[in-house]
Amino acid sequence: IVADPARHPVAIFCTAGKDRTGLVVALILRCLSVPSHAIINDYVRSEEMYRENPSEKARQVELLKRAGLTVERWIGNPSRVLVHVFQKINARFGSFDGYLDWIGLHQSQRDQLALSLQDSPRFI
């Protein structure tokens, strides 16, 4: 979907932009050869949402409590999460490209992804 410009714009979202969204976007950025440290720094920025919007944090805390989840575990984007993901990928597949090959995302598809995102209009 992301590699097909005819389907743009694409929305990727979850409650706080850190779990599903954060991981999907991190993987797309790695496909585009963005350095891991830059992706991790961006991922951690999602924590700013809660600092800048206390009412949203309070709402999320209440939802977590209702679901029986702990705030400490579910709010925040520690860098160690993506560091761990990237380390596991490298350990199991030898490299991120090895992972992409394993899941069947061939080089031609990666090139199409890069091209489609390069040519997409930027939305702010």
C-alpha positions in Angstrom: 0.0 0.0 0.0 2.7 2.5 1.0 4.7 1.7 -2.2 1.8 2.4 -4.4 1.5 6.2 -5.1 -2.1 5.7 -6.4 -3.0 4.8 -2.8 -1.4 7.9 -1.2 -1.8 9.5 1.2 -1.6 6.6 3.6 -2.6 6.9 7.3 -0.9 4.7 9.8 -2.1 5.3 13.4 -2.8 3.8 16.8 -3.7 5.3 20.1 -0.4 7.0 21.0 1.7 6.5 17.8 4.3 4.4 19.6 3.5 0.7 19.3 1.9 -0.4 16.1 2.5 2.9 14.3 5.9 3.4 15.7 7.1 0.0 14.7 5.5 0.1 11.2 7.0 3.6 10.5 10.4 2.5 11.9 10.4 -0.5 9.6 9.5 1.6 6.6 12.3 4.1 7.5 14.8 1.3 7.7 13.6 0.1 4.3 14.6 3.6 3.1 18.1 3.2 4.7 17.4 5.8 7.4 20.1 5.2 10.1 18.8 3.3 13.1 19.9 6.1 15.5 17.8 8.7 13.6 14.7 6.4 13.7 15.2 5.7 17.4 15.5 9.4 18.2 12.3 10.1 16.3 10.5 7.2 18.0 11.3 8.6 21.5 9.7 11.9 20.5 6.3 10.4 20.8 6.7 10.8 24.6 6.5 14.5 24.0 2.8 14.2 23.2 2.1 13.4 26.9 4.3 16.2 28.2 2.7 18.8 25.9 -0.9 17.5 26.3 -1.5 16.6 29.9 -5.3 16.1 29.3 -4.5 13.4 26.7 -2.1 11.7 29.1 -4.9 11.7 31.7 -7.3 10.2 29.2 -4.8 7.5 28.3 -4.0 6.7 31.9 -7.7 6.2 32.6 -8.1 3.9 29.5 -5.1 1.9 30.7 -6.4 1.5 34.2 -9.8 0.3 32.9 -8.0 -2.3 30.8 -6.0 -3.4 33.8 -2.7 -2.2 32.3 0.0 -0.4 34.2 0.9 3.2 33.2 4.6 2.6 33.6 4.6 -0.2 31.1 2.4 1.3 28.4 3.1 5.0 28.4 6.4 6.1 27.1 8.7 5.2 24.3 12.0 4.1 25.7 14.7 3.9 23.1 15.5 0.4 24.2 12.4 -0.9 22.5 13.6 -0.1 19.0 17.2 -0.9 19.9 16.1 -4.3 20.9 14.0 -4.8 17.7 16.9 -3.8 15.5 19.3 -6.0 17.4 17.0 -9.0 17.2 16.5 -8.5 13.4 20.3 -8.3 12.9 21.0 -11.3 15.1 18.4 -13.5 13.4 18.7 -12.4 9.8 22.2 -10.9 9.7 21.0 -7.5 8.6 17.9 -5.6 7.9 18.1 -6.4 4.2 18.3 -10.1 5.3 15.1 -9.6 7.2 13.4 -7.9 4.2 14.5 -10.8 2.0 13.1 -13.3 4.5 9.7 -11.6 4.6 9.7 -11.5 0.8 10.1 -7.8 0.2 12.5 -8.0 -2.7 14.9 -5.3 -3.8 12.6 -4.1 -6.6 9.8 -3.6 -4.1 12.1 -1.7 -1.8 13.2 0.5 -4.7 9.5 1.1 -5.6 8.8 2.0 -1.9 11.6 4.6 -1.9 10.5 6.0 -5.3 6.9 6.3 -4.3 7.7 8.1 -1.0 10.3 10.4 -2.7 7.7 11.5 -5.2 4.8 11.9 -2.8 3.7 15.4 -1.8 4.5 16.2 1.7 1.7 16.9 4.1 2.2 18.9 7.2 
